[in-house]
Amino acid sequence: MAIAGQTFTGEDDDFQEIHDWLDAYEKKTGISIPMHIDGASGGFVNPFLYPDYKWDFRLPRVQSINASGHKFGLVPPGLGWVVFKERKIFNDELIFYVNYLGGEMPTATLNFTRGTAPIAVQAYMMLRLGRDGYTRIMRQNLDNAIHLRKRLVDSGYFVIMNEAQRIPVVALTLDKQVKKFNEFDVSAKVRERGWVLSAYTMPPDAQEVRSLRVVVRPHLNLTVIDTLANDIIGACQFLEKHGGTATAPQLHGHDRSAPKC
Ligand SMILES: Cc1ncc(COP(=O)(O)O)c(C=O)c1O
């Protein structure tokens, strides 16, 4: 499983390198391992901004891809997609056939009755915006993310974590010169102004690295981005003067491996 737009920094795994490694592994052992791509965020960005980028079924080992409708798919919470390369890859044992509402109906959900409104909204958005519309919105999001990143880096408080990032996510870490407060202090301080800014510690072996992450979706237009930048910089100026007190949350075992964004 490889990620297109990972949670902490928005960066991609190196799909081609993983693919090549699995090819070499198969040559050595005879074992062929397929790939799943977690495109929770990248799945609705890459096709529009980087049509020539091979992150998907163009890599022969890739058999399935997930993408979150409720992230860059631009629909309300509750919708995720999984696309299988071929029908036969989907495990039939996951399907229940139920005699319901006048006929036999296949169902592969974990629970039964669910709201379907986000699916209708997704269909509407795709028809309404089309490929051109999604491309324009993703381009705008990315331009706004680059603007926010520049403002925060120019403030002198932050350095960029994700030079290689493709999706509209700004991931920063505080400059080493900053001694009086940390990323969790900044997150707590801007919350007073109504912003929810994710601060993360990295997984094991990089725990001392912390990130501050902003996911830039269309509701953050340029005016709002500038307000956010002013609030983050204002929070840093306050903390520089008064000091911070926050500590990173202590996560253990399985908690750490299941980040929520
Ligand atoms: C890389 C990645 N995969 C999967 C998920 C889960 O997606 P969803 O909330 O749509 O289930 C997230 C974030 O929530 C994510 O950042």
The ligand as a Gaussian input file, in Angstrom:
#p B3LYP/6-31G(d) Opt

LIG

0 1
 C       -3.611000       9.270000       3.670000
 C       -4.989000       9.080000       4.234000
 N       -5.632000       7.899000       4.060000
 C       -6.876000       7.687000       4.529000
 C       -7.544000       8.671000       5.242000
 C       -8.932000       8.377000       5.715000
 O       -9.844000       8.901000       4.796000
 P      -11.406000       9.027000       5.145000
 O      -11.527000      10.011000       6.254000
 O      -12.043000       9.503000       3.885000
 O      -11.872000       7.653000       5.546000
 C       -6.921000       9.908000       5.474000
 C       -7.553000      10.995000       6.224000
 O       -8.539000      10.939000       6.832000
 C       -5.621000      10.129000       4.941000
 O       -4.984000      11.315000       5.121000

